[in-house]
């Protein structure tokens, strides 16, 4: 083959090769889109889970500001979760049914992300009068809670129940947070750095816990771009 012809053709061949690589990448991206977690707003969730005052909301839902007391007697607010991905749940220390399984699973997820300071956990007692600070401290010690990562909290009952019903959409029943009101849910709720809900998981199901771990990693990738 003529050497001059090869030299003249080389730039064109190079361009064609680069173009081919780009096209292959584009086609692969179209056929294999990267999974992105949905953002849940009230209108996207089972209506039975959503307070009737906000069922119509289709965008911009965020977890409301909160003020709770943790296992060390410290006040915990949204500021403690700024720029964090976190998993929230609702429990009570005397529960002998789903709560022990849920707490053990939360501990496993804590272990998975033990070295990542951007991942945290937040548990709300649904019997805050019974779950005093000393009770929560003992419970946290028994369950292997790492204080810097996981807040096990008590507080005003109406405030906690409003969070469950109007922020996290974690329970099916209605109520006013009064003395006779009681919620019990197996839901874990994944919240992103913008205070948006990105996923719901059955905290008693091992397969869903695996899914939760993978979804947390997806969120990490989302924020690494």
N, CA and C atoms as a LAMMPS dump frame, in Angstrom:
ITEM: TIMESTEP
0
ITEM: NUMBER OF ATOMS
675
ITEM: BOX BOUNDS ff ff ff
-5.0000000000000000e+02 5.0000000000000000e+02
-5.0000000000000000e+02 5.0000000000000000e+02
-5.0000000000000000e+02 5.0000000000000000e+02
ITEM: ATOMS id mol type element x y z
1 1 1 N 0.85 -1.196 0
2 1 2 C 0 0 0
3 1 3 C 0.879 1.237 0
4 2 1 N 0.473 2.241 -0.717
5 2 2 C 1.246 3.473 -0.847
6 2 3 C 1.372 4.149 0.515
7 3 1 N 2.629 4.446 0.909
8 3 2 C 2.893 5.055 2.22
9 3 3 C 2.259 6.433 2.313
10 4 1 N 2.322 7.207 1.187
11 4 2 C 1.733 8.549 1.195
12 4 3 C 0.223 8.472 1.428
13 5 1 N -0.398 7.44 0.82
14 5 2 C -1.847 7.265 0.984
15 5 3 C -2.196 6.971 2.444
16 6 1 N -1.354 6.141 3.071
17 6 2 C -1.567 5.797 4.478
18 6 3 C -1.457 7.037 5.354
19 7 1 N -0.438 7.853 5.083
20 7 2 C -0.235 9.067 5.885
21 7 3 C -1.418 10.021 5.728
22 8 1 N -1.911 10.145 4.484
23 8 2 C -3.034 11.043 4.24
24 8 3 C -4.315 10.503 4.882
25 9 1 N -4.451 9.197 4.925
26 9 2 C -5.682 8.577 5.442
27 9 3 C -5.701 8.46 6.961
28 10 1 N -4.546 8.547 7.588
29 10 2 C -4.452 8.31 9.028
30 10 3 C -5.36 9.221 9.856
31 11 1 N -5.366 10.541 9.605
32 11 2 C -6.256 11.406 10.395
33 11 3 C -7.722 11.002 10.266
34 12 1 N -8.129 10.666 9.046
35 12 2 C -9.515 10.256 8.83
36 12 3 C -9.822 8.957 9.57
37 13 1 N -8.887 8.002 9.525
38 13 2 C -9.073 6.73 10.217
39 13 3 C -9.155 6.935 11.73
40 14 1 N -8.332 7.848 12.216
41 14 2 C -8.326 8.143 13.644
42 14 3 C -9.667 8.732 14.074
43 15 1 N -10.179 9.671 13.264
44 15 2 C -11.471 10.293 13.566
45 15 3 C -12.578 9.242 13.555
46 16 1 N -12.518 8.354 12.558
47 16 2 C -13.54 7.31 12.46
48 16 3 C -13.482 6.365 13.665
49 17 1 N -12.263 6.067 14.115
50 17 2 C -12.106 5.172 15.266
51 17 3 C -12.678 5.813 16.524
52 18 1 N -12.346 7.099 16.72
53 18 2 C -12.862 7.818 17.897
54 18 3 C -14.38 7.898 17.84
55 19 1 N -14.909 8.203 16.649
56 19 2 C -16.356 8.296 16.464
57 19 3 C -17.031 6.955 16.778
58 20 1 N -16.388 5.866 16.354
59 20 2 C -16.942 4.535 16.599
60 20 3 C -17.003 4.235 18.096
61 21 1 N -15.95 4.61 18.815
62 21 2 C -15.918 4.387 20.269
63 21 3 C -17.024 5.187 20.94
64 22 1 N -17.191 6.441 20.525
65 22 2 C -18.23 7.299 21.105
66 22 3 C -19.618 6.711 20.844
67 23 1 N -19.842 6.245 19.623
68 23 2 C -21.146 5.673 19.276
69 23 3 C -21.436 4.42 20.081
70 24 1 N -20.404 3.584 20.254
71 24 2 C -20.583 2.373 21.064
72 24 3 C -20.965 2.746 22.494
73 25 1 N -20.312 3.766 23.046
74 25 2 C -20.603 4.219 24.404
75 25 3 C -22.031 4.748 24.502
76 26 1 N -22.449 5.545 23.518
77 26 2 C -23.798 6.108 23.521
78 26 3 C -24.839 5.004 23.442
79 27 1 N -24.63 4.056 22.533
80 27 2 C -25.572 2.95 22.376
81 27 3 C -25.649 2.119 23.657
82 28 1 N -24.481 1.867 24.269
83 28 2 C -24.453 1.096 25.521
84 28 3 C -25.211 1.839 26.618
85 29 1 N -25.033 3.172 26.673
86 29 2 C -25.7 3.967 27.707
87 29 3 C -27.211 3.945 27.529
88 30 1 N -27.641 3.967 26.26
89 30 2 C -29.078 3.931 25.982
90 30 3 C -29.672 2.576 26.355
91 31 1 N -28.956 1.519 26.008
92 31 2 C -29.446 0.174 26.274
93 31 3 C -29.302 -0.225 27.736
94 32 1 N -28.356 0.402 28.431
95 32 2 C -28.099 0.075 29.842
96 32 3 C -28.083 1.352 30.675
97 33 1 N -29.212 2.027 30.805
98 33 2 C -29.236 3.284 31.561
99 33 3 C -28.875 3.055 33.025
100 34 1 N -28.141 3.989 33.592
101 34 2 C -27.744 3.865 34.995
102 34 3 C -28.97 4.052 35.882
103 35 1 N -29.14 3.16 36.819
104 35 2 C -30.287 3.246 37.711
105 35 3 C -30.189 4.508 38.559
106 36 1 N -31.315 5.202 38.67
107 36 2 C -31.392 6.381 39.523
108 36 3 C -32.605 6.21 40.429
109 37 1 N -32.401 6.423 41.697
110 37 2 C -33.491 6.246 42.647
111 37 3 C -34.546 7.328 42.459
112 38 1 N -35.817 6.955 42.595
113 38 2 C -36.876 7.963 42.479
114 38 3 C -36.865 8.902 43.676
115 39 1 N -37.503 10.048 43.51
116 39 2 C -37.748 10.969 44.617
117 39 3 C -39.236 10.87 44.94
118 40 1 N -39.552 10.543 46.179
119 40 2 C -40.942 10.327 46.562
120 40 3 C -41.568 11.603 47.127
121 41 1 N -42.692 11.983 46.524
122 41 2 C -43.515 13.072 47.019
123 41 3 C -44.837 12.481 47.501
124 42 1 N -45.628 13.226 48.257
125 42 2 C -46.877 12.668 48.781
126 42 3 C -47.764 12.007 47.73
127 43 1 N -47.856 12.604 46.552
128 43 2 C -48.721 12.062 45.501
129 43 3 C -48.2 10.741 44.937
130 44 1 N -46.935 10.397 45.218
131 44 2 C -46.324 9.177 44.691
132 44 3 C -46.495 7.983 45.624
133 45 1 N -46.973 8.237 46.824
134 45 2 C -47.003 7.223 47.877
135 45 3 C -48.431 6.71 48.052
136 46 1 N -48.56 5.479 48.536
137 46 2 C -49.868 4.924 48.872
138 46 3 C -50.675 5.972 49.651
139 47 1 N -51.839 6.4 49.136
140 47 2 C -52.62 7.454 49.805
141 47 3 C -52.93 7.161 51.264
142 48 1 N -53.003 5.882 51.615
143 48 2 C -53.287 5.52 53.014
144 48 3 C -52.143 5.896 53.947
145 49 1 N -50.968 6.118 53.374
146 49 2 C -49.802 6.489 54.177
147 49 3 C -49.665 7.991 54.374
148 50 1 N -50.429 8.766 53.62
149 50 2 C -50.214 10.217 53.554
150 50 3 C -51.329 10.974 54.27
151 51 1 N -50.957 11.927 55.092
152 51 2 C -51.935 12.788 55.74
153 51 3 C -52.757 13.518 54.676
154 52 1 N -54.07 13.59 54.889
155 52 2 C -54.958 14.131 53.858
156 52 3 C -54.635 15.578 53.504
157 53 1 N -53.977 16.3 54.386
158 53 2 C -53.677 17.708 54.124
159 53 3 C -52.608 17.898 53.053
160 54 1 N -51.852 16.837 52.738
161 54 2 C -50.756 16.999 51.765
162 54 3 C -50.792 15.957 50.652
163 55 1 N -51.888 15.221 50.522
164 55 2 C -51.962 14.17 49.503
165 55 3 C -51.785 14.71 48.091
166 56 1 N -52.111 15.967 47.872
167 56 2 C -52.063 16.563 46.534
168 56 3 C -50.665 16.997 46.113
169 57 1 N -49.709 17.037 47.039
170 57 2 C -48.38 17.584 46.759
171 57 3 C -47.6 16.646 45.837
172 58 1 N -47.121 17.186 44.711
173 58 2 C -46.439 16.373 43.703
174 58 3 C -44.951 16.666 43.575
175 59 1 N -44.45 17.676 44.252
176 59 2 C -43.028 17.981 44.132
177 59 3 C -42.533 18.742 45.36
178 60 1 N -41.219 18.731 45.5
179 60 2 C -40.52 19.518 46.525
180 60 3 C -40.813 19.088 47.966
181 61 1 N -41.267 17.844 48.169
182 61 2 C -41.456 17.399 49.546
183 61 3 C -40.11 17.148 50.213
184 62 1 N -39.972 17.64 51.432
185 62 2 C -38.754 17.428 52.215
186 62 3 C -39.144 17.043 53.637
187 63 1 N -38.248 16.314 54.3
188 63 2 C -38.469 15.974 55.7
189 63 3 C -38.496 17.264 56.506
190 64 1 N -39.505 17.419 57.339
191 64 2 C -39.656 18.647 58.127
192 64 3 C -38.549 18.775 59.179
193 65 1 N -38.327 19.996 59.627
194 65 2 C -37.387 20.215 60.722
195 65 3 C -37.85 19.433 61.947
196 66 1 N -36.89 18.937 62.697
197 66 2 C -37.249 18.172 63.892
198 66 3 C -36.332 18.522 65.051
199 67 1 N -36.819 18.223 66.246
200 67 2 C -36.024 18.408 67.458
201 67 3 C -36.328 17.229 68.376
202 68 1 N -35.315 16.377 68.58
203 68 2 C -35.466 15.143 69.333
204 68 3 C -34.343 15.034 70.36
205 69 1 N -34.456 14.088 71.279
206 69 2 C -33.433 13.87 72.303
207 69 3 C -32.865 12.467 72.12
208 70 1 N -31.533 12.365 72.028
209 70 2 C -30.942 11.052 71.761
210 70 3 C -30.526 10.318 73.03
211 71 1 N -29.857 9.198 72.836
212 71 2 C -29.479 8.294 73.926
213 71 3 C -28.486 8.921 74.907
214 72 1 N -27.906 10.039 74.525
215 72 2 C -26.966 10.738 75.414
216 72 3 C -27.575 12 76.012
217 73 1 N -28.876 12.196 75.803
218 73 2 C -29.53 13.389 76.332
219 73 3 C -29.26 14.631 75.51
220 74 1 N -28.731 14.451 74.31
221 74 2 C -28.416 15.585 73.441
222 74 3 C -29.597 15.901 72.522
223 75 1 N -29.793 17.19 72.246
224 75 2 C -30.829 17.59 71.3
225 75 3 C -30.334 17.353 69.885
226 76 1 N -31.124 16.625 69.113
227 76 2 C -30.779 16.277 67.731
228 76 3 C -31.755 16.999 66.798
229 77 1 N -31.212 17.736 65.846
230 77 2 C -32.044 18.453 64.884
231 77 3 C -31.59 18.117 63.465
232 78 1 N -32.264 18.738 62.499
233 78 2 C -31.904 18.532 61.103
234 78 3 C -30.457 18.94 60.836
235 79 1 N -29.94 19.864 61.638
236 79 2 C -28.543 20.304 61.462
237 79 3 C -27.565 19.143 61.61
238 80 1 N -27.916 18.159 62.437
239 80 2 C -27.04 17.003 62.638
240 80 3 C -27.039 16.056 61.443
241 81 1 N -27.962 16.285 60.515
242 81 2 C -28.062 15.442 59.322
243 81 3 C -27.847 16.224 58.029
244 82 1 N -27.384 17.467 58.172
245 82 2 C -27.07 18.25 56.983
246 82 3 C -25.991 17.557 56.16
247 83 1 N -26.206 17.482 54.862
248 83 2 C -25.249 16.886 53.926
249 83 3 C -24.986 15.412 54.247
250 84 1 N -25.995 14.737 54.776
251 84 2 C -25.883 13.311 55.083
252 84 3 C -26.965 12.523 54.332
253 85 1 N -26.631 11.302 53.994
254 85 2 C -27.623 10.31 53.59
255 85 3 C -27.99 9.553 54.86
256 86 1 N -29.293 9.364 55.121
257 86 2 C -29.619 8.627 56.344
258 86 3 C -30.82 7.721 56.18
259 87 1 N -30.893 6.75 57.085
260 87 2 C -32.003 5.798 57.135
261 87 3 C -32.766 6.058 58.431
262 88 1 N -34.08 6.237 58.301
263 88 2 C -34.924 6.506 59.464
264 88 3 C -35.882 5.345 59.715
265 89 1 N -36.215 5.131 60.986
266 89 2 C -37.24 4.144 61.325
267 89 3 C -37.946 4.547 62.605
268 90 1 N -39.001 3.779 62.951
269 90 2 C -39.804 4.029 64.145
270 90 3 C -39.912 2.722 64.923
271 91 1 N -39.674 2.783 66.232
272 91 2 C -39.543 1.573 67.047
273 91 3 C -39.968 1.891 68.478
274 92 1 N -39.937 0.894 69.352
275 92 2 C -39.98 1.149 70.797
276 92 3 C -39.224 0.041 71.497
277 93 1 N -38.587 0.364 72.584
278 93 2 C -37.631 -0.555 73.202
279 93 3 C -38.299 -1.799 73.784
280 94 1 N -39.578 -1.721 74.166
281 94 2 C -40.255 -2.876 74.763
282 94 3 C -40.872 -3.802 73.716
283 95 1 N -40.781 -3.423 72.462
284 95 2 C -41.357 -4.231 71.385
285 95 3 C -40.662 -5.587 71.311
286 96 1 N -41.462 -6.648 71.252
287 96 2 C -40.911 -8.001 71.167
288 96 3 C -41.227 -8.68 69.839
289 97 1 N -41.82 -7.932 68.901
290 97 2 C -42.191 -8.533 67.615
291 97 3 C -41.215 -8.1 66.52
292 98 1 N -41.529 -7.049 65.775
293 98 2 C -40.697 -6.669 64.633
294 98 3 C -39.475 -5.834 65.008
295 99 1 N -39.554 -5.097 66.113
296 99 2 C -38.486 -4.141 66.435
297 99 3 C -37.106 -4.784 66.633
298 100 1 N -36.996 -5.914 67.357
299 100 2 C -35.662 -6.514 67.502
300 100 3 C -35.031 -6.879 66.157
301 101 1 N -35.839 -7.393 65.235
302 101 2 C -35.32 -7.735 63.912
303 101 3 C -34.883 -6.475 63.176
304 102 1 N -35.728 -5.444 63.244
305 102 2 C -35.401 -4.182 62.577
306 102 3 C -34.115 -3.576 63.119
307 103 1 N -33.997 -3.547 64.433
308 103 2 C -32.81 -2.929 65.038
309 103 3 C -31.555 -3.724 64.703
310 104 1 N -31.652 -5.041 64.7
311 104 2 C -30.503 -5.859 64.312
312 104 3 C -30.107 -5.6 62.862
313 105 1 N -31.109 -5.429 61.994
314 105 2 C -30.807 -5.138 60.585
315 105 3 C -30.204 -3.752 60.421
316 106 1 N -30.695 -2.797 61.195
317 106 2 C -30.11 -1.455 61.135
318 106 3 C -28.651 -1.509 61.583
319 107 1 N -28.37 -2.315 62.594
320 107 2 C -27 -2.464 63.072
321 107 3 C -26.09 -3.047 61.986
322 108 1 N -26.63 -3.977 61.189
323 108 2 C -25.854 -4.562 60.089
324 108 3 C -25.539 -3.512 59.026
325 109 1 N -26.516 -2.658 58.734
326 109 2 C -26.277 -1.601 57.747
327 109 3 C -25.272 -0.59 58.3
328 110 1 N -25.387 -0.294 59.599
329 110 2 C -24.409 0.58 60.247
330 110 3 C -23.001 0.016 60.074
331 111 1 N -22.847 -1.281 60.256
332 111 2 C -21.538 -1.919 60.108
333 111 3 C -21.029 -1.801 58.68
334 112 1 N -21.931 -1.946 57.708
335 112 2 C -21.567 -1.847 56.287
336 112 3 C -20.975 -0.479 55.955
337 113 1 N -21.495 0.572 56.598
338 113 2 C -21.056 1.938 56.272
339 113 3 C -20.369 2.607 57.459
340 114 1 N -19.773 1.785 58.293
341 114 2 C -19.16 2.275 59.533
342 114 3 C -18.107 3.347 59.291
343 115 1 N -17.366 3.227 58.193
344 115 2 C -16.264 4.149 57.928
345 115 3 C -16.683 5.36 57.091
346 116 1 N -17.94 5.423 56.709
347 116 2 C -18.414 6.526 55.859
348 116 3 C -19.174 7.532 56.716
349 117 1 N -18.579 8.69 56.936
350 117 2 C -19.185 9.698 57.807
351 117 3 C -20.411 10.359 57.197
352 118 1 N -20.637 10.149 55.901
353 118 2 C -21.782 10.763 55.226
354 118 3 C -23.05 9.921 55.352
355 119 1 N -22.933 8.729 55.961
356 119 2 C -24.089 7.852 56.141
357 119 3 C -24.454 7.796 57.626
358 120 1 N -25.723 8.107 57.938
359 120 2 C -26.153 8.092 59.339
360 120 3 C -27.505 7.387 59.473
361 121 1 N -27.945 7.261 60.726
362 121 2 C -29.181 6.547 61.03
363 121 3 C -29.963 7.318 62.095
364 122 1 N -31.293 7.202 62.03
365 122 2 C -32.141 7.948 62.962
366 122 3 C -33.353 7.099 63.338
367 123 1 N -33.424 6.704 64.601
368 123 2 C -34.545 5.905 65.099
369 123 3 C -35.401 6.747 66.036
370 124 1 N -36.72 6.676 65.837
371 124 2 C -37.675 7.454 66.633
372 124 3 C -38.484 6.508 67.511
373 125 1 N -38.506 6.751 68.802
374 125 2 C -39.35 5.941 69.675
375 125 3 C -40.809 6.357 69.51
376 126 1 N -41.692 5.354 69.363
377 126 2 C -43.124 5.646 69.261
378 126 3 C -43.797 5.577 70.627
379 127 1 N -43.016 5.238 71.673
380 127 2 C -43.507 5.31 73.051
381 127 3 C -42.53 6.177 73.852
382 128 1 N -42.451 7.46 73.496
383 128 2 C -41.413 8.315 74.075
384 128 3 C -41.507 8.494 75.591
385 129 1 N -42.714 8.376 76.167
386 129 2 C -42.833 8.51 77.62
387 129 3 C -42.111 7.36 78.321
388 130 1 N -42.245 6.151 77.775
389 130 2 C -41.581 4.981 78.356
390 130 3 C -40.094 4.951 78.027
391 131 1 N -39.744 5.414 76.848
392 131 2 C -38.345 5.33 76.408
393 131 3 C -37.582 6.586 76.81
394 132 1 N -37.24 6.619 78.072
395 132 2 C -36.477 7.736 78.627
396 132 3 C -35.028 7.659 78.15
397 133 1 N -34.26 8.675 78.451
398 133 2 C -32.859 8.704 78.031
399 133 3 C -32.074 7.521 78.599
400 134 1 N -32.186 7.194 79.909
401 134 2 C -31.464 6.015 80.415
402 134 3 C -31.885 4.722 79.724
403 135 1 N -33.175 4.588 79.414
404 135 2 C -33.655 3.386 78.714
405 135 3 C -33.051 3.316 77.32
406 136 1 N -33.017 4.445 76.619
407 136 2 C -32.429 4.479 75.279
408 136 3 C -30.927 4.202 75.322
409 137 1 N -30.265 4.704 76.375
410 137 2 C -28.816 4.478 76.499
411 137 3 C -28.524 2.989 76.663
412 138 1 N -29.303 2.336 77.503
413 138 2 C -29.123 0.898 77.711
414 138 3 C -29.418 0.125 76.428
415 139 1 N -30.469 0.525 75.737
416 139 2 C -30.866 -0.133 74.492
417 139 3 C -29.783 0.046 73.431
418 140 1 N -29.266 1.269 73.316
419 140 2 C -28.22 1.55 72.333
420 140 3 C -26.972 0.717 72.598
421 141 1 N -26.609 0.588 73.872
422 141 2 C -25.436 -0.22 74.227
423 141 3 C -25.669 -1.692 73.874
424 142 1 N -26.868 -2.178 74.133
425 142 2 C -27.187 -3.576 73.873
426 142 3 C -27.179 -3.877 72.375
427 143 1 N -27.568 -2.911 71.551
428 143 2 C -27.694 -3.125 70.115
429 143 3 C -26.463 -2.703 69.313
430 144 1 N -25.432 -2.232 69.982
431 144 2 C -24.199 -1.882 69.276
432 144 3 C -24.267 -0.57 68.509
433 145 1 N -25.078 0.356 68.998
434 145 2 C -25.217 1.654 68.335
435 145 3 C -23.919 2.455 68.451
436 146 1 N -23.442 2.983 67.336
437 146 2 C -22.298 3.897 67.328
438 146 3 C -22.853 5.312 67.428
439 147 1 N -22.559 5.988 68.527
440 147 2 C -23.192 7.281 68.812
441 147 3 C -22.996 8.312 67.708
442 148 1 N -21.848 8.296 67.066
443 148 2 C -21.557 9.299 66.043
444 148 3 C -22.329 9.051 64.743
445 149 1 N -22.899 7.855 64.602
446 149 2 C -23.599 7.501 63.363
447 149 3 C -25.105 7.329 63.536
448 150 1 N -25.523 6.951 64.721
449 150 2 C -26.907 6.497 64.893
450 150 3 C -27.499 7.131 66.14
451 151 1 N -28.525 7.941 65.944
452 151 2 C -29.248 8.542 67.061
453 151 3 C -30.538 7.766 67.313
454 152 1 N -30.663 7.261 68.536
455 152 2 C -31.869 6.572 68.976
456 152 3 C -32.612 7.576 69.849
457 153 1 N -33.796 8.024 69.409
458 153 2 C -34.345 9.24 70
459 153 3 C -35.715 9.091 70.64
460 154 1 N -35.982 10.004 71.562
461 154 2 C -37.278 10.208 72.179
462 154 3 C -37.64 11.68 71.956
463 155 1 N -38.766 12.091 72.514
464 155 2 C -39.175 13.479 72.332
465 155 3 C -40.669 13.635 72.51
466 156 1 N -41.204 14.739 72.033
467 156 2 C -42.632 14.988 72.113
468 156 3 C -43.384 14.011 71.205
469 157 1 N -44.366 13.317 71.751
470 157 2 C -45.055 12.266 70.997
471 157 3 C -45.747 12.818 69.756
472 158 1 N -46.455 13.927 69.877
473 158 2 C -47.158 14.485 68.725
474 158 3 C -46.174 14.856 67.623
475 159 1 N -45.028 15.4 67.999
476 159 2 C -44.002 15.771 67.026
477 159 3 C -43.49 14.53 66.279
478 160 1 N -43.216 13.466 67.022
479 160 2 C -42.721 12.228 66.402
480 160 3 C -43.773 11.631 65.475
481 161 1 N -45.023 11.623 65.915
482 161 2 C -46.085 11.039 65.093
483 161 3 C -46.381 11.883 63.862
484 162 1 N -46.249 13.209 63.991
485 162 2 C -46.385 14.083 62.81
486 162 3 C -45.282 13.793 61.8
487 163 1 N -44.07 13.557 62.293
488 163 2 C -42.966 13.21 61.387
489 163 3 C -43.273 11.907 60.648
490 164 1 N -43.789 10.92 61.379
491 164 2 C -44.094 9.625 60.766
492 164 3 C -45.154 9.759 59.685
493 165 1 N -46.159 10.613 59.932
494 165 2 C -47.311 10.68 59.036
495 165 3 C -47.184 11.749 57.955
496 166 1 N -46.506 12.854 58.27
497 166 2 C -46.482 13.987 57.337
498 166 3 C -45.127 14.196 56.661
499 167 1 N -44.084 13.563 57.197
500 167 2 C -42.759 13.703 56.588
501 167 3 C -42.29 12.408 55.945
502 168 1 N -42.312 11.314 56.717
503 168 2 C -41.758 10.046 56.241
504 168 3 C -42.795 9.136 55.579
505 169 1 N -44.089 9.372 55.826
506 169 2 C -45.16 8.513 55.281
507 169 3 C -44.869 7.046 55.608
508 170 1 N -44.666 6.788 56.88
509 170 2 C -44.188 5.473 57.315
510 170 3 C -45.274 4.582 57.885
511 171 1 N -46.473 5.134 58.135
512 171 2 C -47.515 4.331 58.793
513 171 3 C -48.853 4.465 58.068
514 172 1 N -49.663 3.426 58.156
515 172 2 C -50.944 3.39 57.461
516 172 3 C -52.091 4.005 58.259
517 173 1 N -51.988 3.983 59.574
518 173 2 C -53.117 4.434 60.383
519 173 3 C -53.088 5.942 60.62
520 174 1 N -54.26 6.499 60.948
521 174 2 C -54.376 7.917 61.249
522 174 3 C -54.421 8.115 62.756
523 175 1 N -54.177 9.343 63.191
524 175 2 C -54.23 9.648 64.613
525 175 3 C -53.764 11.064 64.869
526 176 1 N -53.813 11.445 66.146
527 176 2 C -53.468 12.825 66.499
528 176 3 C -52.273 12.921 67.432
529 177 1 N -51.61 11.792 67.672
530 177 2 C -50.463 11.813 68.585
531 177 3 C -50.859 11.873 70.042
532 178 1 N -52.143 11.622 70.341
533 178 2 C -52.619 11.663 71.726
534 178 3 C -52.257 10.411 72.504
535 179 1 N -52.754 10.344 73.74
536 179 2 C -52.392 9.242 74.638
537 179 3 C -52.77 7.875 74.07
538 180 1 N -53.896 7.794 73.356
539 180 2 C -54.372 6.514 72.836
540 180 3 C -53.836 6.198 71.437
541 181 1 N -53.1 7.118 70.867
542 181 2 C -52.566 6.933 69.513
543 181 3 C -51.308 6.068 69.578
544 182 1 N -51.215 5.119 68.663
545 182 2 C -50.046 4.231 68.657
546 182 3 C -49.745 3.807 67.224
547 183 1 N -48.504 3.982 66.809
548 183 2 C -48.088 3.547 65.478
549 183 3 C -47.055 2.438 65.597
550 184 1 N -47.072 1.569 64.615
551 184 2 C -46.151 0.427 64.6
552 184 3 C -45.867 0.108 63.142
553 185 1 N -44.65 0.247 62.713
554 185 2 C -44.328 0.053 61.302
555 185 3 C -42.974 -0.601 61.126
556 186 1 N -42.863 -1.431 60.098
557 186 2 C -41.595 -2.085 59.776
558 186 3 C -40.775 -1.292 58.757
559 187 1 N -41.271 -0.148 58.334
560 187 2 C -40.618 0.592 57.253
561 187 3 C -39.302 1.248 57.66
562 188 1 N -38.298 1.072 56.808
563 188 2 C -37.095 1.889 56.838
564 188 3 C -37.247 2.9 55.704
565 189 1 N -36.865 4.13 55.955
566 189 2 C -37.002 5.19 54.954
567 189 3 C -35.614 5.757 54.641
568 190 1 N -35.258 5.759 53.348
569 190 2 C -33.965 6.28 52.904
570 190 3 C -34.136 7.74 52.512
571 191 1 N -33.324 8.603 53.12
572 191 2 C -33.41 10.046 52.899
573 191 3 C -32.079 10.551 52.35
574 192 1 N -32.138 11.415 51.34
575 192 2 C -30.899 11.899 50.728
576 192 3 C -30.415 13.206 51.368
577 193 1 N -29.367 13.756 50.814
578 193 2 C -28.744 14.952 51.382
579 193 3 C -29.603 16.2 51.242
580 194 1 N -30.632 16.107 50.407
581 194 2 C -31.55 17.238 50.221
582 194 3 C -32.829 17.073 51.041
583 195 1 N -32.841 16.098 51.953
584 195 2 C -33.991 15.818 52.822
585 195 3 C -35.157 15.24 52.03
586 196 1 N -34.868 14.607 50.905
587 196 2 C -35.883 13.985 50.075
588 196 3 C -35.944 12.482 50.345
589 197 1 N -37.122 11.895 50.265
590 197 2 C -37.268 10.448 50.421
591 197 3 C -36.895 9.769 49.112
592 198 1 N -35.997 8.768 49.198
593 198 2 C -35.538 8.07 48
594 198 3 C -35.872 6.586 47.994
595 199 1 N -36.419 6.06 49.092
596 199 2 C -36.762 4.646 49.087
597 199 3 C -37.423 4.192 50.372
598 200 1 N -38.238 3.122 50.25
599 200 2 C -38.891 2.47 51.383
600 200 3 C -38.508 0.991 51.378
601 201 1 N -38.281 0.438 52.564
602 201 2 C -37.801 -0.938 52.675
603 201 3 C -38.41 -1.597 53.911
604 202 1 N -38.708 -2.865 53.787
605 202 2 C -39.2 -3.641 54.922
606 202 3 C -38.01 -3.994 55.813
607 203 1 N -37.963 -3.391 56.974
608 203 2 C -36.824 -3.57 57.874
609 203 3 C -36.696 -4.946 58.479
610 204 1 N -37.659 -5.83 58.185
611 204 2 C -37.578 -7.21 58.685
612 204 3 C -37.176 -8.194 57.595
613 205 1 N -36.964 -7.706 56.378
614 205 2 C -36.724 -8.57 55.22
615 205 3 C -35.256 -8.496 54.792
616 206 1 N -34.546 -9.602 54.828
617 206 2 C -33.115 -9.62 54.507
618 206 3 C -32.836 -9.184 53.071
619 207 1 N -33.693 -9.599 52.138
620 207 2 C -33.475 -9.226 50.737
621 207 3 C -33.64 -7.728 50.544
622 208 1 N -34.613 -7.147 51.236
623 208 2 C -34.8 -5.701 51.111
624 208 3 C -33.673 -4.938 51.789
625 209 1 N -33.044 -5.54 52.78
626 209 2 C -31.883 -4.899 53.399
627 209 3 C -30.701 -4.879 52.428
628 210 1 N -30.567 -5.946 51.638
629 210 2 C -29.532 -5.958 50.605
630 210 3 C -29.8 -4.869 49.574
631 211 1 N -31.065 -4.718 49.224
632 211 2 C -31.452 -3.677 48.268
633 211 3 C -31.16 -2.291 48.845
634 212 1 N -31.441 -2.105 50.117
635 212 2 C -31.175 -0.823 50.772
636 212 3 C -29.693 -0.483 50.725
637 213 1 N -28.855 -1.454 51.007
638 213 2 C -27.406 -1.227 50.96
639 213 3 C -26.979 -0.798 49.563
640 214 1 N -27.495 -1.481 48.539
641 214 2 C -27.15 -1.127 47.155
642 214 3 C -27.676 0.255 46.791
643 215 1 N -28.855 0.607 47.293
644 215 2 C -29.416 1.92 46.981
645 215 3 C -28.64 3.043 47.674
646 216 1 N -28.138 2.785 48.865
647 216 2 C -27.279 3.775 49.519
648 216 3 C -26.024 4.009 48.685
649 217 1 N -25.468 2.939 48.15
650 217 2 C -24.287 3.064 47.299
651 217 3 C -24.609 3.846 46.022
652 218 1 N -25.815 3.65 45.479
653 218 2 C -26.244 4.418 44.309
654 218 3 C -26.31 5.904 44.635
655 219 1 N -26.833 6.228 45.8
656 219 2 C -26.889 7.629 46.213
657 219 3 C -25.489 8.201 46.391
658 220 1 N -24.592 7.402 46.932
659 220 2 C -23.209 7.857 47.06
660 220 3 C -22.632 8.215 45.696
661 221 1 N -22.9 7.388 44.7
662 221 2 C -22.42 7.657 43.343
663 221 3 C -23.053 8.935 42.792
664 222 1 N -24.328 9.117 43.084
665 222 2 C -25.037 10.306 42.603
666 222 3 C -24.371 11.581 43.101
667 223 1 N -23.904 11.552 44.355
668 223 2 C -23.287 12.743 44.933
669 223 3 C -21.793 12.837 44.64
670 224 1 N -21.23 11.803 44.077
671 224 2 C -19.79 11.846 43.744
672 224 3 C -19.52 12.447 42.37
673 225 1 N -20.592 12.683 41.6
674 225 2 C -20.442 13.212 40.242
675 225 3 C -20.214 14.709 40.269
